[in-house]
Amino acid sequence: MSKIYGENVKNIIRPVDMPYFVETPYLMGISERVSAYIKAGFAVHLRGSSGTGKTSIAMHIAGKLGRPVVLLHGDEELSTTDLIGGRYGYKRRMVVDNFVQSVVKTEEDFVHRWVDSRLTIACKHGFTLIYDEFTRSRPEANNIFLSILQERVMDLPVTGDRDEGYIKVHPDFTAIFTSNPEEYAGVYRSQDALRDRMVTLDLDYFDEETETLITAKKSGLAPEEAKHIVVIMRKLRDSGICQCPPTVRGCIMIAKTLQVLNVSVDSRNPMFRQLCIDVLSSETSRKGNIGLQKEVRDLINYILDRSMETLGDVNNE
């Protein structure tokens, strides 16, 4: 592999199965649609709030395609050169002519050494590109994708070791983009021309079944115990008082910490209640609003009290 991709082999991810990916009807429906768009030759854009599974779904789809994966992360400092490559150092060439024994003729010249970056490698070899949170990069850096996705041609600077200023994109090249909504901090508005070249799927939070199975699978808790945590989180999220709604990530944090502390899922257990308050309230406020945090803690306590009446304690069932 290193002989083919040179020093950029470290940027290539072999397709792997995701053991913690759960195949619920909700996720299977998204996967089938994304796979269909890719098969039809379109780039796919997964857009949604934090915790809606954008990156996990993208990695799952890439694994099913069975081709090597190139992963990019959007960043304000990312430039077009970072995406396609550039001139790094020089390549030295020396010719020694000793045809006449008493005369030695030496010729030397230096040419710029071009090094392909991740996007160029993916386009050349037909790999799957996952561009995670691409709207965190400046729009001008992403202009290179306009011709890649439409004309299937990648514009490159003409260099000493390349005569043509472009390369044809491999037929198997696939691009999956992810992004947060535009109101998120640090997110740029994408060009209309670029968004027009991809199919955008707006992702919502998982359904209860999916969140329960994810929590159980990633923590080792029994599904009925995981469901108890998920229901508490969902009631808080549905309340509408949180600036940043809690997600399944919070459920996983609670479940894994319970395993470490050997604490049962029991709303009457002070440690379980405290973990729920710590984790779920930490996700809900951007600016540390003390009044809002108290309101959130009070609501979590209320939900925990009500959960004993409506769900019953798991360990007593």
C-alpha positions as protocol buffer text, in pm:
chain_id: "A"
residue {
  index: 1
  type: MET
  ca { x: 0 y: 0 z: 0 }
}
residue {
  index: 2
  type: SER
  ca { x: 278 y: 244 z: 86 }
}
residue {
  index: 3
  type: LYS
  ca { x: 432 y: 199 z: -259 }
}
residue {
  index: 4
  type: ILE
  ca { x: 109 y: 320 z: -417 }
}
residue {
  index: 5
  type: TYR
  ca { x: 22 y: 612 z: -193 }
}
residue {
  index: 6
  type: GLY
  ca { x: 366 y: 724 z: -84 }
}
residue {
  index: 7
  type: GLU
  ca { x: 413 y: 917 z: 235 }
}
residue {
  index: 8
  type: ASN
  ca { x: 40 y: 994 z: 259 }
}
residue {
  index: 9
  type: VAL
  ca { x: -45 y: 635 z: 348 }
}
residue {
  index: 10
  type: LYS
  ca { x: -108 y: 752 z: 706 }
}
residue {
  index: 11
  type: ASN
  ca { x: -404 y: 954 z: 577 }
}
residue {
  index: 12
  type: ILE
  ca { x: -581 y: 646 z: 438 }
}
residue {
  index: 13
  type: ILE
  ca { x: -825 y: 446 z: 652 }
}
residue {
  index: 14
  type: ARG
  ca { x: -903 y: 90 z: 553 }
}
residue {
  index: 15
  type: PRO
  ca { x: -1278 y: 18 z: 549 }
}
residue {
  index: 16
  type: VAL
  ca { x: -1376 y: -145 z: 877 }
}
residue {
  index: 17
  type: ASP
  ca { x: -1694 y: -273 z: 1035 }
}
residue {
  index: 18
  type: MET
  ca { x: -1834 y: -58 z: 1316 }
}
residue {
  index: 19
  type: PRO
  ca { x: -1916 y: -303 z: 1597 }
}
residue {
  index: 20
  type: TYR
  ca { x: -2110 y: -43 z: 1796 }
}
residue {
  index: 21
  type: PHE
  ca { x: -2331 y: 71 z: 1507 }
}
residue {
  index: 22
  type: VAL
  ca { x: -2689 y: -38 z: 1569 }
}
residue {
  index: 23
  type: GLU
  ca { x: -2915 y: -126 z: 1276 }
}
residue {
  index: 24
  type: THR
  ca { x: -3257 y: 2 z: 1381 }
}
residue {
  index: 25
  type: PRO
  ca { x: -3529 y: 82 z: 1124 }
}
residue {
  index: 26
  type: TYR
  ca { x: -3453 y: 453 z: 1165 }
}
residue {
  index: 27
  type: LEU
  ca { x: -3081 y: 415 z: 1085 }
}
residue {
  index: 28
  type: MET
  ca { x: -3137 y: 154 z: 816 }
}
residue {
  index: 29
  type: GLY
  ca { x: -3375 y: 392 z: 640 }
}
residue {
  index: 30
  type: ILE
  ca { x: -3112 y: 667 z: 633 }
}
residue {
  index: 31
  type: SER
  ca { x: -2839 y: 427 z: 523 }
}
residue {
  index: 32
  type: GLU
  ca { x: -3048 y: 294 z: 235 }
}
residue {
  index: 33
  type: ARG
  ca { x: -3127 y: 643 z: 107 }
}
residue {
  index: 34
  type: VAL
  ca { x: -2765 y: 758 z: 132 }
}
residue {
  index: 35
  type: SER
  ca { x: -2642 y: 443 z: -45 }
}
residue {
  index: 36
  type: ALA
  ca { x: -2895 y: 499 z: -324 }
}
residue {
  index: 37
  type: TYR
  ca { x: -2782 y: 859 z: -381 }
}
residue {
  index: 38
  type: ILE
  ca { x: -2418 y: 750 z: -387 }
}
residue {
  index: 39
  type: LYS
  ca { x: -2495 y: 470 z: -632 }
}
residue {
  index: 40
  type: ALA
  ca { x: -2670 y: 725 z: -854 }
}
residue {
  index: 41
  type: GLY
  ca { x: -2348 y: 927 z: -860 }
}
residue {
  index: 42
  type: PHE
  ca { x: -2425 y: 1210 z: -618 }
}
residue {
  index: 43
  type: ALA
  ca { x: -2236 y: 1349 z: -321 }
}
residue {
  index: 44
  type: VAL
  ca { x: -2429 y: 1336 z: 5 }
}
residue {
  index: 45
  type: HIS
  ca { x: -2444 y: 1599 z: 277 }
}
residue {
  index: 46
  type: LEU
  ca { x: -2558 y: 1497 z: 629 }
}
residue {
  index: 47
  type: ARG
  ca { x: -2663 y: 1806 z: 824 }
}
residue {
  index: 48
  type: GLY
  ca { x: -2780 y: 1809 z: 1182 }
}
residue {
  index: 49
  type: SER
  ca { x: -2721 y: 1919 z: 1539 }
}
residue {
  index: 50
  type: SER
  ca { x: -2451 y: 1770 z: 1756 }
}
residue {
  index: 51
  type: GLY
  ca { x: -2540 y: 1416 z: 1861 }
}
residue {
  index: 52
  type: THR
  ca { x: -2755 y: 1325 z: 1561 }
}
residue {
  index: 53
  type: GLY
  ca { x: -2506 y: 1064 z: 1436 }
}
residue {
  index: 54
  type: LYS
  ca { x: -2375 y: 1236 z: 1124 }
}
residue {
  index: 55
  type: THR
  ca { x: -2017 y: 1112 z: 1144 }
}
residue {
  index: 56
  type: SER
  ca { x: -2111 y: 763 z: 1260 }
}
residue {
  index: 57
  type: ILE
  ca { x: -2355 y: 723 z: 973 }
}
residue {
  index: 58
  type: ALA
  ca { x: -2096 y: 852 z: 725 }
}
residue {
  index: 59
  type: MET
  ca { x: -1833 y: 607 z: 854 }
}
residue {
  index: 60
  type: HIS
  ca { x: -2086 y: 322 z: 845 }
}
residue {
  index: 61
  type: ILE
  ca { x: -2179 y: 397 z: 482 }
}
residue {
  index: 62
  type: ALA
  ca { x: -1812 y: 428 z: 387 }
}
residue {
  index: 63
  type: GLY
  ca { x: -1741 y: 90 z: 543 }
}
residue {
  index: 64
  type: LYS
  ca { x: -2022 y: -70 z: 344 }
}
residue {
  index: 65
  type: LEU
  ca { x: -1876 y: 71 z: 21 }
}
residue {
  index: 66
  type: GLY
  ca { x: -1563 y: -133 z: 92 }
}
residue {
  index: 67
  type: ARG
  ca { x: -1312 y: 118 z: -43 }
}
residue {
  index: 68
  type: PRO
  ca { x: -1035 y: 298 z: 147 }
}
residue {
  index: 69
  type: VAL
  ca { x: -1152 y: 610 z: 330 }
}
residue {
  index: 70
  type: VAL
  ca { x: -993 y: 954 z: 342 }
}
residue {
  index: 71
  type: LEU
  ca { x: -1109 y: 1162 z: 640 }
}
residue {
  index: 72
  type: LEU
  ca { x: -1099 y: 1544 z: 643 }
}
residue {
  index: 73
  type: HIS
  ca { x: -1207 y: 1775 z: 924 }
}
residue {
  index: 74
  type: GLY
  ca { x: -1326 y: 2126 z: 851 }
}
residue {
  index: 75
  type: ASP
  ca { x: -1112 y: 2399 z: 1000 }
}
residue {
  index: 76
  type: GLU
  ca { x: -1095 y: 2776 z: 959 }
}
residue {
  index: 77
  type: GLU
  ca { x: -724 y: 2755 z: 882 }
}
residue {
  index: 78
  type: LEU
  ca { x: -771 y: 2492 z: 609 }
}
residue {
  index: 79
  type: SER
  ca { x: -668 y: 2614 z: 263 }
}
residue {
  index: 80
  type: THR
  ca { x: -703 y: 2478 z: -89 }
}
residue {
  index: 81
  type: THR
  ca { x: -337 y: 2376 z: -73 }
}
residue {
  index: 82
  type: ASP
  ca { x: -410 y: 2170 z: 238 }
}
residue {
  index: 83
  type: LEU
  ca { x: -680 y: 1988 z: 42 }
}
residue {
  index: 84
  type: ILE
  ca { x: -503 y: 1920 z: -288 }
}
residue {
  index: 85
  type: GLY
  ca { x: -133 y: 1932 z: -202 }
}
residue {
  index: 86
  type: GLY
  ca { x: 149 y: 2162 z: -297 }
}
residue {
  index: 87
  type: ARG
  ca { x: 517 y: 2213 z: -363 }
}
residue {
  index: 88
  type: TYR
  ca { x: 723 y: 2092 z: -70 }
}
residue {
  index: 89
  type: GLY
  ca { x: 1099 y: 2124 z: -116 }
}
residue {
  index: 90
  type: TYR
  ca { x: 1293 y: 2042 z: -432 }
}
residue {
  index: 91
  type: LYS
  ca { x: 1387 y: 1741 z: -633 }
}
residue {
  index: 92
  type: ARG
  ca { x: 1752 y: 1739 z: -736 }
}
residue {
  index: 93
  type: ARG
  ca { x: 1873 y: 1578 z: -1057 }
}
residue {
  index: 94
  type: MET
  ca { x: 2244 y: 1537 z: -1147 }
}
residue {
  index: 95
  type: VAL
  ca { x: 2394 y: 1411 z: -1471 }
}
residue {
  index: 96
  type: VAL
  ca { x: 2765 y: 1323 z: -1480 }
}
residue {
  index: 97
  type: ASP
  ca { x: 2916 y: 1287 z: -1827 }
}
residue {
  index: 98
  type: ASN
  ca { x: 3258 y: 1111 z: -1821 }
}
residue {
  index: 99
  type: PHE
  ca { x: 3259 y: 998 z: -2184 }
}
residue {
  index: 100
  type: VAL
  ca { x: 3605 y: 1144 z: -2229 }
}
residue {
  index: 101
  type: GLN
  ca { x: 3824 y: 1013 z: -1948 }
}
residue {
  index: 102
  type: SER
  ca { x: 4006 y: 1339 z: -1893 }
}
residue {
  index: 103
  type: VAL
  ca { x: 3689 y: 1549 z: -1900 }
}
residue {
  index: 104
  type: VAL
  ca { x: 3409 y: 1533 z: -1644 }
}
residue {
  index: 105
  type: LYS
  ca { x: 3094 y: 1724 z: -1726 }
}
residue {
  index: 106
  type: THR
  ca { x: 2832 y: 1770 z: -1455 }
}
residue {
  index: 107
  type: GLU
  ca { x: 2481 y: 1910 z: -1495 }
}
residue {
  index: 108
  type: GLU
  ca { x: 2245 y: 1980 z: -1208 }
}
residue {
  index: 109
  type: ASP
  ca { x: 1891 y: 2112 z: -1197 }
}
residue {
  index: 110
  type: PHE
  ca { x: 1629 y: 2150 z: -926 }
}
residue {
  index: 111
  type: VAL
  ca { x: 1255 y: 2124 z: -973 }
}
residue {
  index: 112
  type: HIS
  ca { x: 974 y: 2175 z: -722 }
}
residue {
  index: 113
  type: ARG
  ca { x: 861 y: 1853 z: -561 }
}
residue {
  index: 114
  type: TRP
  ca { x: 482 y: 1815 z: -567 }
}
residue {
  index: 115
  type: VAL
  ca { x: 315 y: 1617 z: -286 }
}
residue {
  index: 116
  type: ASP
  ca { x: -49 y: 1513 z: -321 }
}
residue {
  index: 117
  type: SER
  ca { x: -275 y: 1579 z: -25 }
}
residue {
  index: 118
  type: ARG
  ca { x: -575 y: 1377 z: 91 }
}
residue {
  index: 119
  type: LEU
  ca { x: -835 y: 1507 z: -152 }
}
residue {
  index: 120
  type: THR
  ca { x: -609 y: 1452 z: -452 }
}
residue {
  index: 121
  type: ILE
  ca { x: -532 y: 1097 z: -340 }
}
residue {
  index: 122
  type: ALA
  ca { x: -903 y: 1021 z: -301 }
}
residue {
  index: 123
  type: CYS
  ca { x: -986 y: 1165 z: -645 }
}
residue {
  index: 124
  type: LYS
  ca { x: -702 y: 981 z: -818 }
}
residue {
  index: 125
  type: HIS
  ca { x: -766 y: 637 z: -671 }
}
residue {
  index: 126
  type: GLY
  ca { x: -1143 y: 637 z: -629 }
}
residue {
  index: 127
  type: PHE
  ca { x: -1151 y: 642 z: -250 }
}
residue {
  index: 128
  type: THR
  ca { x: -1438 y: 750 z: -27 }
}
residue {
  index: 129
  type: LEU
  ca { x: -1395 y: 1100 z: 114 }
}
residue {
  index: 130
  type: ILE
  ca { x: -1561 y: 1193 z: 441 }
}
residue {
  index: 131
  type: TYR
  ca { x: -1539 y: 1569 z: 491 }
}
residue {
  index: 132
  type: ASP
  ca { x: -1654 y: 1612 z: 850 }
}
residue {
  index: 133
  type: GLU
  ca { x: -1801 y: 1952 z: 945 }
}
residue {
  index: 134
  type: PHE
  ca { x: -1695 y: 2098 z: 612 }
}
residue {
  index: 135
  type: THR
  ca { x: -1864 y: 2434 z: 683 }
}
residue {
  index: 136
  type: ARG
  ca { x: -1604 y: 2507 z: 950 }
}
residue {
  index: 137
  type: SER
  ca { x: -1362 y: 2566 z: 663 }
}
residue {
  index: 138
  type: ARG
  ca { x: -1372 y: 2897 z: 478 }
}
residue {
  index: 139
  type: PRO
  ca { x: -1596 y: 2879 z: 169 }
}
residue {
  index: 140
  type: GLU
  ca { x: -1314 y: 2978 z: -67 }
}
residue {
  index: 141
  type: ALA
  ca { x: -1112 y: 2673 z: 40 }
}
residue {
  index: 142
  type: ASN
  ca { x: -1399 y: 2447 z: -68 }
}
residue {
  index: 143
  type: ASN
  ca { x: -1432 y: 2596 z: -418 }
}
residue {
  index: 144
  type: ILE
  ca { x: -1215 y: 2311 z: -547 }
}
residue {
  index: 145
  type: PHE
  ca { x: -1515 y: 2080 z: -501 }
}
residue {
  index: 146
  type: LEU
  ca { x: -1729 y: 2261 z: -759 }
}
residue {
  index: 147
  type: SER
  ca { x: -1556 y: 2106 z: -1062 }
}
residue {
  index: 148
  type: ILE
  ca { x: -1490 y: 1778 z: -879 }
}
residue {
  index: 149
  type: LEU
  ca { x: -1858 y: 1714 z: -812 }
}
residue {
  index: 150
  type: GLN
  ca { x: -1996 y: 1856 z: -1138 }
}
residue {
  index: 151
  type: GLU
  ca { x: -1748 y: 1797 z: -1420 }
}
residue {
  index: 152
  type: ARG
  ca { x: -1556 y: 1522 z: -1235 }
}
residue {
  index: 153
  type: VAL
  ca { x: -1235 y: 1714 z: -1298 }
}
residue {
  index: 154
  type: MET
  ca { x: -990 y: 1842 z: -1038 }
}
residue {
  index: 155
  type: ASP
  ca { x: -797 y: 2160 z: -1113 }
}
residue {
  index: 156
  type: LEU
  ca { x: -431 y: 2151 z: -1012 }
}
residue {
  index: 157
  type: PRO
  ca { x: -142 y: 2394 z: -1059 }
}
residue {
  index: 158
  type: VAL
  ca { x: 95 y: 2311 z: -1345 }
}
residue {
  index: 159
  type: THR
  ca { x: 430 y: 2206 z: -1202 }
}
residue {
  index: 160
  type: GLY
  ca { x: 761 y: 2086 z: -1330 }
}
residue {
  index: 161
  type: ASP
  ca { x: 660 y: 1723 z: -1286 }
}
residue {
  index: 162
  type: ARG
  ca { x: 304 y: 1767 z: -1415 }
}
residue {
  index: 163
  type: ASP
  ca { x: 222 y: 1906 z: -1758 }
}
residue {
  index: 164
  type: GLU
  ca { x: -156 y: 1916 z: -1730 }
}
residue {
  index: 165
  type: GLY
  ca { x: -338 y: 2149 z: -1493 }
}
residue {
  index: 166
  type: TYR
  ca { x: -606 y: 1899 z: -1403 }
}
residue {
  index: 167
  type: ILE
  ca { x: -676 y: 1534 z: -1334 }
}
residue {
  index: 168
  type: LYS
  ca { x: -986 y: 1332 z: -1411 }
}
residue {
  index: 169
  type: VAL
  ca { x: -1168 y: 1213 z: -1101 }
}
residue {
  index: 170
  type: HIS
  ca { x: -1179 y: 836 z: -1065 }
}
residue {
  index: 171
  type: PRO
  ca { x: -1529 y: 691 z: -1135 }
}
residue {
  index: 172
  type: ASP
  ca { x: -1540 y: 531 z: -788 }
}
residue {
  index: 173
  type: PHE
  ca { x: -1468 y: 853 z: -602 }
}
residue {
  index: 174
  type: THR
  ca { x: -1741 y: 920 z: -345 }
}
residue {
  index: 175
  type: ALA
  ca { x: -1786 y: 1224 z: -121 }
}
residue {
  index: 176
  type: ILE
  ca { x: -1985 y: 1237 z: 203 }
}
residue {
  index: 177
  type: PHE
  ca { x: -2007 y: 1575 z: 377 }
}
residue {
  index: 178
  type: THR
  ca { x: -2130 y: 1650 z: 727 }
}
residue {
  index: 179
  type: SER
  ca { x: -2211 y: 1982 z: 890 }
}
residue {
  index: 180
  type: ASN
  ca { x: -2380 y: 2149 z: 1185 }
}
residue {
  index: 181
  type: PRO
  ca { x: -2661 y: 2402 z: 1129 }
}
residue {
  index: 182
  type: GLU
  ca { x: -2544 y: 2749 z: 1028 }
}
residue {
  index: 183
  type: GLU
  ca { x: -2639 y: 2904 z: 1364 }
}
residue {
  index: 184
  type: TYR
  ca { x: -2365 y: 2702 z: 1538 }
}
residue {
  index: 185
  type: ALA
  ca { x: -2056 y: 2897 z: 1645 }
}
residue {
  index: 186
  type: GLY
  ca { x: -1762 y: 2874 z: 1404 }
}
residue {
  index: 187
  type: VAL
  ca { x: -1974 y: 2765 z: 1107 }
}
residue {
  index: 188
  type: TYR
  ca { x: -1961 y: 2941 z: 770 }
}
residue {
  index: 189
  type: ARG
  ca { x: -2248 y: 2960 z: 524 }
}
residue {
  index: 190
  type: SER
  ca { x: -2170 y: 2723 z: 238 }
}
residue {
  index: 191
  type: GLN
  ca { x: -2178 y: 2841 z: -123 }
}
residue {
  index: 192
  type: ASP
  ca { x: -2512 y: 2785 z: -296 }
}
residue {
  index: 193
  type: ALA
  ca { x: -2326 y: 2637 z: -595 }
}
residue {
  index: 194
  type: LEU
  ca { x: -2164 y: 2374 z: -375 }
}
residue {
  index: 195
  type: ARG
  ca { x: -2482 y: 2281 z: -190 }
}
residue {
  index: 196
  type: ASP
  ca { x: -2655 y: 2250 z: -528 }
}
residue {
  index: 197
  type: ARG
  ca { x: -2409 y: 1975 z: -623 }
}
residue {
  index: 198
  type: MET
  ca { x: -2497 y: 1747 z: -331 }
}
residue {
  index: 199
  type: VAL
  ca { x: -2804 y: 1587 z: -178 }
}
residue {
  index: 200
  type: THR
  ca { x: -2864 y: 1722 z: 172 }
}
residue {
  index: 201
  type: LEU
  ca { x: -3033 y: 1511 z: 439 }
}
residue {
  index: 202
  type: ASP
  ca { x: -3135 y: 1695 z: 755 }
}
residue {
  index: 203
  type: LEU
  ca { x: -3095 y: 1460 z: 1051 }
}
residue {
  index: 204
  type: ASP
  ca { x: -3299 y: 1485 z: 1369 }
}
residue {
  index: 205
  type: TYR
  ca { x: -3228 y: 1320 z: 1704 }
}
residue {
  index: 206
  type: PHE
  ca { x: -3259 y: 942 z: 1709 }
}
residue {
  index: 207
  type: ASP
  ca { x: -3582 y: 778 z: 1811 }
}
residue {
  index: 208
  type: GLU
  ca { x: -3610 y: 618 z: 2155 }
}
residue {
  index: 209
  type: GLU
  ca { x: -3537 y: 266 z: 2031 }
}
residue {
  index: 210
  type: THR
  ca { x: -3216 y: 374 z: 1857 }
}
residue {
  index: 211
  type: GLU
  ca { x: -3092 y: 581 z: 2152 }
}
residue {
  index: 212
  type: THR
  ca { x: -3161 y: 290 z: 2389 }
}
residue {
  index: 213
  type: LEU
  ca { x: -2973 y: 36 z: 2177 }
}
residue {
  index: 214
  type: ILE
  ca { x: -2678 y: 274 z: 2123 }
}
residue {
  index: 215
  type: THR
  ca { x: -2651 y: 339 z: 2496 }
}
residue {
  index: 216
  type: ALA
  ca { x: -2673 y: -32 z: 2579 }
}
residue {
  index: 217
  type: LYS
  ca { x: -2423 y: -139 z: 2315 }
}
residue {
  index: 218
  type: LYS
  ca { x: -2162 y: 124 z: 2397 }
}
residue {
  index: 219
  type: SER
  ca { x: -2184 y: 84 z: 2775 }
}
residue {
  index: 220
  type: GLY
  ca { x: -2263 y: -282 z: 2831 }
}
residue {
  index: 221
  type: LEU
  ca { x: -2581 y: -206 z: 3025 }
}
residue {
  index: 222
  type: ALA
  ca { x: -2887 y: -419 z: 2969 }
}
residue {
  index: 223
  type: PRO
  ca { x: -3133 y: -256 z: 2725 }
}
residue {
  index: 224
  type: GLU
  ca { x: -3401 y: -212 z: 2993 }
}
residue {
  index: 225
  type: GLU
  ca { x: -3152 y: -26 z: 3214 }
}
residue {
  index: 226
  type: ALA
  ca { x: -3032 y: 185 z: 2921 }
}
residue {
  index: 227
  type: LYS
  ca { x: -3394 y: 272 z: 2839 }
}
residue {
  index: 228
  type: HIS
  ca { x: -3445 y: 414 z: 3188 }
}
residue {
  index: 229
  type: ILE
  ca { x: -3156 y: 659 z: 3132 }
}
residue {
  index: 230
  type: VAL
  ca { x: -3269 y: 745 z: 2780 }
}
residue {
  index: 231
  type: VAL
  ca { x: -3624 y: 825 z: 2893 }
}
residue {
  index: 232
  type: ILE
  ca { x: -3489 y: 1067 z: 3155 }
}
residue {
  index: 233
  type: MET
  ca { x: -3270 y: 1238 z: 2894 }
}
residue {
  index: 234
  type: ARG
  ca { x: -3553 y: 1259 z: 2639 }
}
residue {
  index: 235
  type: LYS
  ca { x: -3794 y: 1415 z: 2889 }
}
residue {
  index: 236
  type: LEU
  ca { x: -3536 y: 1683 z: 2966 }
}
residue {
  index: 237
  type: ARG
  ca { x: -3472 y: 1742 z: 2594 }
}
residue {
  index: 238
  type: ASP
  ca { x: -3845 y: 1762 z: 2516 }
}
residue {
  index: 239
  type: SER
  ca { x: -3897 y: 2021 z: 2790 }
}
residue {
  index: 240
  type: GLY
  ca { x: -3758 y: 2293 z: 2563 }
}
residue {
  index: 241
  type: ILE
  ca { x: -3580 y: 2483 z: 2842 }
}
residue {
  index: 242
  type: CYS
  ca { x: -3227 y: 2376 z: 2742 }
}
residue {
  index: 243
  type: GLN
  ca { x: -3012 y: 2605 z: 2528 }
}
residue {
  index: 244
  type: CYS
  ca { x: -2823 y: 2295 z: 2412 }
}
residue {
  index: 245
  type: PRO
  ca { x: -3053 y: 1990 z: 2419 }
}
residue {
  index: 246
  type: PRO
  ca { x: -2891 y: 1680 z: 2574 }
}
residue {
  index: 247
  type: THR
  ca { x: -2815 y: 1391 z: 2341 }
}
residue {
  index: 248
  type: VAL
  ca { x: -2745 y: 1019 z: 2349 }
}
residue {
  index: 249
  type: ARG
  ca { x: -2382 y: 1103 z: 2428 }
}
residue {
  index: 250
  type: GLY
  ca { x: -2495 y: 1206 z: 2775 }
}
residue {
  index: 251
  type: CYS
  ca { x: -2673 y: 873 z: 2818 }
}
residue {
  index: 252
  type: ILE
  ca { x: -2355 y: 687 z: 2724 }
}
residue {
  index: 253
  type: MET
  ca { x: -2152 y: 894 z: 2973 }
}
residue {
  index: 254
  type: ILE
  ca { x: -2395 y: 815 z: 3253 }
}
residue {
  index: 255
  type: ALA
  ca { x: -2411 y: 445 z: 3165 }
}
residue {
  index: 256
  type: LYS
  ca { x: -2033 y: 399 z: 3143 }
}
residue {
  index: 257
  type: THR
  ca { x: -1974 y: 584 z: 3471 }
}
residue {
  index: 258
  type: LEU
  ca { x: -2234 y: 367 z: 3642 }
}
residue {
  index: 259
  type: GLN
  ca { x: -2033 y: 64 z: 3533 }
}
residue {
  index: 260
  type: VAL
  ca { x: -1712 y: 211 z: 3677 }
}
residue {
  index: 261
  type: LEU
  ca { x: -1876 y: 295 z: 4010 }
}
residue {
  index: 262
  type: ASN
  ca { x: -2080 y: -27 z: 4016 }
}
residue {
  index: 263
  type: VAL
  ca { x: -2394 y: 178 z: 4078 }
}
residue {
  index: 264
  type: SER
  ca { x: -2736 y: 45 z: 3979 }
}
residue {
  index: 265
  type: VAL
  ca { x: -2989 y: 225 z: 3761 }
}
residue {
  index: 266
  type: ASP
  ca { x: -3216 y: 331 z: 4043 }
}
residue {
  index: 267
  type: SER
  ca { x: -3380 y: 672 z: 4069 }
}
residue {
  index: 268
  type: ARG
  ca { x: -3369 y: 646 z: 4450 }
}
residue {
  index: 269
  type: ASN
  ca { x: -2992 y: 598 z: 4452 }
}
residue {
  index: 270
  type: PRO
  ca { x: -2826 y: 934 z: 4539 }
}
residue {
  index: 271
  type: MET
  ca { x: -2521 y: 859 z: 4320 }
}
residue {
  index: 272
  type: PHE
  ca { x: -2735 y: 772 z: 4019 }
}
residue {
  index: 273
  type: ARG
  ca { x: -2932 y: 1094 z: 4062 }
}
residue {
  index: 274
  type: GLN
  ca { x: -2614 y: 1298 z: 4095 }
}
residue {
  index: 275
  type: LEU
  ca { x: -2465 y: 1146 z: 3779 }
}
residue {
  index: 276
  type: CYS
  ca { x: -2780 y: 1232 z: 3585 }
}
residue {
  index: 277
  type: ILE
  ca { x: -2769 y: 1590 z: 3714 }
}
residue {
  index: 278
  type: ASP
  ca { x: -2395 y: 1633 z: 3648 }
}
residue {
  index: 279
  type: VAL
  ca { x: -2394 y: 1495 z: 3295 }
}
residue {
  index: 280
  type: LEU
  ca { x: -2728 y: 1615 z: 3163 }
}
residue {
  index: 281
  type: SER
  ca { x: -2707 y: 1967 z: 3306 }
}
residue {
  index: 282
  type: SER
  ca { x: -2350 y: 2012 z: 3179 }
}
residue {
  index: 283
  type: GLU
  ca { x: -2475 y: 1991 z: 2818 }
}
residue {
  index: 284
  type: THR
  ca { x: -2762 y: 2236 z: 2847 }
}
residue {
  index: 285
  type: SER
  ca { x: -2615 y: 2586 z: 2879 }
}
residue {
  index: 286
  type: ARG
  ca { x: -2361 y: 2762 z: 2657 }
}
residue {
  index: 287
  type: LYS
  ca { x: -2275 y: 3047 z: 2892 }
}
residue {
  index: 288
  type: GLY
  ca { x: -2312 y: 2889 z: 3235 }
}
residue {
  index: 289
  type: ASN
  ca { x: -2639 y: 3069 z: 3314 }
}
residue {
  index: 290
  type: ILE
  ca { x: -2676 y: 3000 z: 3687 }
}
residue {
  index: 291
  type: GLY
  ca { x: -3050 y: 3055 z: 3689 }
}
residue {
  index: 292
  type: LEU
  ca { x: -3103 y: 2823 z: 3394 }
}
residue {
  index: 293
  type: GLN
  ca { x: -2875 y: 2557 z: 3543 }
}
residue {
  index: 294
  type: LYS
  ca { x: -3080 y: 2556 z: 3864 }
}
residue {
  index: 295
  type: GLU
  ca { x: -3399 y: 2526 z: 3661 }
}
residue {
  index: 296
  type: VAL
  ca { x: -3249 y: 2233 z: 3469 }
}
residue {
  index: 297
  type: ARG
  ca { x: -3135 y: 2057 z: 3789 }
}
residue {
  index: 298
  type: ASP
  ca { x: -3479 y: 2102 z: 3945 }
}
residue {
  index: 299
  type: LEU
  ca { x: -3641 y: 1959 z: 3632 }
}
residue {
  index: 300
  type: ILE
  ca { x: -3405 y: 1657 z: 3632 }
}
residue {
  index: 301
  type: ASN
  ca { x: -3492 y: 1587 z: 3994 }
}
residue {
  index: 302
  type: TYR
  ca { x: -3860 y: 1614 z: 3908 }
}
residue {
  index: 303
  type: ILE
  ca { x: -3818 y: 1375 z: 3614 }
}
residue {
  index: 304
  type: LEU
  ca { x: -3629 y: 1129 z: 3836 }
}
residue {
  index: 305
  type: ASP
  ca { x: -3905 y: 1142 z: 4096 }
}
residue {
  index: 306
  type: ARG
  ca { x: -4171 y: 1087 z: 3831 }
}
residue {
  index: 307
  type: SER
  ca { x: -3973 y: 804 z: 3670 }
}
residue {
  index: 308
  type: MET
  ca { x: -4018 y: 593 z: 3983 }
}
residue {
  index: 309
  type: GLU
  ca { x: -4394 y: 625 z: 3942 }
}
residue {
  index: 310
  type: THR
  ca { x: -4425 y: 586 z: 3565 }
}
residue {
  index: 311
  type: LEU
  ca { x: -4147 y: 340 z: 3481 }
}
residue {
  index: 312
  type: GLY
  ca { x: -4073 y: 173 z: 3811 }
}
residue {
  index: 313
  type: ASP
  ca { x: -3719 y: 103 z: 3916 }
}
residue {
  index: 314
  type: VAL
  ca { x: -3540 y: -141 z: 3688 }
}
residue {
  index: 315
  type: ASN
  ca { x: -3380 y: -331 z: 3970 }
}
residue {
  index: 316
  type: ASN
  ca { x: -3721 y: -404 z: 4126 }
}
residue {
  index: 317
  type: GLU
  ca { x: -3884 y: -530 z: 3809 }
}
